[in-house]
Amino acid sequence: MLVVKGKREAIFSLNAPRETDVLLLVKPSRAVFAHLLSNTSVRVIRCPPGVYATIPRKVIEALSDGGVEVKELARGRGRPRKLSAVKLEVAKGLAQKVGAKAALLRSGIAKSTYYYRLRRERMGLV
């Protein structure tokens, strides 16, 4: 996979005639697309949501007519969770056997986090 990022000078110096998959990490211009299409045999262009939003629909349609597929990478939004759902389920199962306090000590989960997630689950928000 060819990664396209950095300054325009570096992008225009790229030459990979056999690359079919491109990861586009910069806001593209007409010149960038023209360079990619002429210097690579690109079939799939992948880009993050922020870059994908800057590409006009007409350009995406024109590229798809030319046999090039533009895909948006799926990225999670916001701060990543430190506590997985699996670890919380294990702690809940253990809490039924030995009690919540002992289960939280064994699993290393903070008490406030445990009860916060339980409350959100009861409210149907998780």
Secondary structure, DSSP 4 states (H G I P E B T S, - for coil): -EEE-S-HHHHHT---TT--EEEE-S---HHHHHHHHHHS---EEEE-HHHHTTS-HHHHHHHHHTT-EEEEPP---SSPPSS-HHHHHHHHHHHHHH-HHHHHHHHT--HHHHHHHHHHHHTT--
